[in-house]
Amino acid sequence: MFDWEEYRRWIAQAEHTLRSIEADIRNGSFDWACFKAQQAAELALKALLRGAGREAFGHDLRKLHEEFKEICGYDFEGEVLHLSKFYIPARYPDTFPGGSPYEFFSLRDAETALDMARRVLEGVKRCASRIEEIAGEEER
């Protein structure tokens, strides 16, 4: 049985995080936009996994994605691998020699990350809709 309440809590946070990326881009906070894109994808994947009753802990998007694929079959490996690279470097000053993270991220980086996070979120929502559709068919 799918836990829709848990799914909705997590997907709502993923959507909120995704919306906040647009504000970061407008403000020139491209480093935070990239980090938040990773977070939005993580939250979306965890929404589906937790709704399906799976434990979903940690920040390893590859692991979360593999579990997601077992349930949904959708493949976001390219997006997941790209977004995973933003988890630490976008936040810590000792990541890059001779500068702070905000100096190393561009508008293009942020817009690409946002687009990838959107694709993951939409795929998760498509899968959840399919699960809901199948559950409705089984009830009939």
N, C-alpha and C positions, 0 to 999 in steps of 0.2 A: 504494500500500500504506500503510495507516494504522500509525503508530508508537505502539502501545499502551503501551509502556514510558514513553515521553515524556509521553503523555497522563496516565497514572496518576501520574507524579511531580508534575505541575502541578495535577491535580485534587485530589490529597491535600493539597497546600499550600493550595488554595482552601478545602477542607473544614476544615482546621486553623484557618485565619484566621477562617472563619465561626464556629466554636466559641468562639474567643477573644472575639468580639464580645459573646457572652452574659455573659462574666465582666466585660467593660468596663461593660456596662449595670448589672450588679449593683453594681459599684463606683462608679457615678455618673460614669464617664468617657465621657460621651456624645459628646464631640468625637472621641475615638479610635475609638469604636464606628462613627461615621459614616465616618471615614477608612478603617477596616478593611473596611467594607462595600464601598467603592469598590475596595479592593485585592482582596477576595474575588471580585468580579465580573471584575476584570481578569485575575486568575489563572485563573479558570474559562474565560473566552474564549480566553486564550492556550493553555490545555490542549488545547482542541479544535483550534485553528489549528496549533499545533506538532505535534500528533498527525497532522494532515492534511498535514504537510510544508510549511506556510506559515511565512514569517518573521513573527514576532509580537513587535515591539519597541515600546517607548514606553508611554505611559500614557493615550493618547487612546482612551477607551472607545467613542466614536462610530466611529472608524476600525476598531477591533477588531470592533465589532458589525457593521459593514457587511461585512467579510470573513466573519464568522461566518454572516451571513444568506445569503451566496452559497453556502455549503456546506449549511446546515441549513434555511434558509427561515424559521426562527423569528424573531419580531420582539420585541425588548425595548427599543425606542427610548425609551419613557417612563422605564423603570428606569435605562437607561444615561445619559440626559440628567440625571436627578435625581442619581444617584450621582457623576457627573463633577464636580458642584459641590463635593464634599467633598475633592477631592484636595489642594488647597492651603489653603483657608480653615480647615480643621480643625486645621492644624498650625502656622501661622505667626502670631505675636503682632501683626505689623503689618497683618494682614488687616482687622481691625475697629478703628474709632477708639474710643479710651477703654476698652479692655479686652483681655483675652486670649481666645483661641478657646474655651476651656472654659466661659466665661461666656455664650456665645452659642448653645450647643447644648442641646437638651432631651431628656428621655426619649422624647417623641413622635418627635423627629427620629431618634434612635437606633433605635427600634423600627421605624419606617418604612424606614429604610435597611437594617436587617437583613432585613426581609421582602422588599425588592426584591432584595437580593443573593441570598437563598435562591431566588427565582424564576429569576434568571439561572443560578445553579448547577444547579438542577433541569432547566432547559431544555437546558443544555449536556450534562448526563448523559443526557437523553432522546435527544438527537441522537447522542451516542456509541453508545448502545444500538442505535439504528436503523442506524448505520454497521456495527456489529458483526453485526447481524442480516442485513443485505444481503451482507456479506462471507461469512457462513456459507452463505447461499443460493447464492452464486456458486461456492463450493467443492463444492457437491453436484452 
